[in-house]
Amino acid sequence: MEPARKIARYGRLFTQLQELLTRTPDQDARMTTIVAILHNKMEYFYWTGFYMMVDGELTVRTYQGPLACQILKKHTGVCWAGIDREMTVVVPDVNKFPGHIACDSASKSEIVVPLKKRNGEIYGVLDIDSKSLNSFDAVDAEWLEKIIALI
């Protein structure tokens, strides 16, 4: 998707989510709404969901797309890289990412955005996969960070 079109779409989705997420303070409901909107409005999103820290393990929560890995091996793969690096990770080709966890072989590129509490502690990640290489860039990173800040 061309950058200008992508920015415009994210802007519309952000505005829509700002309104929708005022309806409840419940974090799970907000996360479910974010996943549904993103997955169904961004045509290159193949798997869209959250992994949350549960007793020191990254455990799948709400998502849309094919079957997910339930628990991700510690300090391995893109989701753990986002936590360990404490930053958004964009992977143009998952097959070139050391330790990539292949929950679905159709995934070709990925972006992971850490969820942070107000004190900076990371408690989970937004994970999005695409069936195409090079799907994600700085535009996705910027807007997805803004969107999950609405949680």
N, C-alpha and C positions, 0 to 999 in steps of 0.2 A: 504494500500500500504506500502510495507517495506521501511524503512527510506532511504536506499541507492538509491533505485529506485526513490523515491519521490524527493530526492535532485537532482539527475541527470535530472529528468524531469523539475523541476523548473529552473535549470540552463539553459537548452535548451530554455525554454519559455522566460526567462529573456533576453537571447541573441536575440531571435527573436523580442521581444517587443522593445528592445533598438533600433534596426534597423527600425522597423515600425513606432515608435513614433517620429522619426526625420523628418518625411514627413510633419508634420503640427505642428504649435504651439497651435492649437485650443484644449483647455482642454476637451471639450465635445467629440470631435473626438478621442482623446487619451483615454478617459474613456470608450467609446464605443468599441474601439479596445481591450483594456485590458479585458473587460467583455467577448467579443466574443472568444478571445484566451483561457482564463482561463476556461470558461464554456464548451468549446468544446474539450479541451485537458486534463482536469482533470476529469476522469470518475466518481468520487465520488461527484462532485459539482452538486447539484440538482437545486439550485437557486443562481444566481450570479449577483450582481448589486450594485448600489450606491444609498445611501440616502444622500441628501444634505440639509443643513440648509437654509431654505427660510422663511424669516420673523419670525425667532425663532422656526420654526417647521421643523421636519425631513420629507422631502418630497421625494418620490421615483423619480429616474431619470432613466438612462439607465440600463436595466437588461435583463437577459435571464432566462427562467424558467416559472413556472406557475404564474398566476395572483398574484400581490403583493398588500400589503396594501399601499394606496396612501400616507397617513400621519400617522406617528407613535405617539401614546400618549406620551406626554412629560415625561421624566425621568422614563420611564417604558421600560422594555425589554432589550435585548442584545445590540441593536444599541445605545440606550441612555446610557447604562452602559459604552460602549466604549468612548462616549463623556464625561460623568460625571467623569470617572476614568482617562481619558486622556491617555488611553493605549489600546493595542490590548486585546480582550477578547475571550478566547476559552471556549466553552461550550460543554462538552462531551455528555450531555443529556439535551435537552431544556426543557423537562418536569419537571426537577428538578431545573430549574432556576427561582427564584422568579420574578413574574411579566412578564414572557415570553409572547410575543405577537405572537399568532399563526396565521400567515397569511395563512399557509397551514399546515394541520395536518400531512402531510407526512414527514415534516422536523423533524429530530431526533437530530442532532447536528449542531453547528453553530460556525462561527468565524467572528469577526467584527474588522476591522482595521481602526482607525481614520485617516482622511485626514487632514494634518496640513499645514498651510501656513508657509512661512519661519520664521515668527515671533512667531510660535508655536500655533497660533490660529487654533482651529478645525473648519472646515467648512463643514464636511460631514463624511461619513464612507463607506468603502467597506464592504458589507455584503454577506456572503456565507453560504448556508445551505446544508446539506447532508441528504439523506434518511436513513443513517446508524448512529448508536451511535458511539461515540469516533472517528470520522473521522479526526478531526483536532488536531494538536499538535504544538510543538515549531518549527518544520521545516516549517510548513505552515505559522506560524506567522512571522518567519524571512524572508522568501522569499516573502510573500505578502507585507510586509512592504517595502522591496527593490523595488518590482514592482510598488507600488503606488507612490513611490518617483520619478518615471519616469514621472509622470503626469506634 
